[in-house]
């Protein structure tokens, strides 16, 4: 019944951290960030290590933010129609075509 621990980067690997973070998936980065937050919240970390962890946390947060923005852009691209408007057979609207009466008035 061992609980998986968050992948944390040791403070000594700060020089290679940007490359390692860039290779992480969103989920890996979030897990690492959560581990750093837990460690910092204990208050048992020396000042210099706290600063290094905070820097790593900020880099992880930026990476997660970029991953989310990229995912949002992909979803928007998928859901947009050919003219760049909302997708779907009716152009993403529930309205009747211009000049036509709504179905409930027929």
PyMOL commands that set and color helices and strands:
alter all, ss='L'
color gray80, all
select helices_A, chain A and resi 11-22+26-42+47-79+103-105
alter helices_A, ss='H'
color red, helices_A
deselect
rebuild
show_as cartoon
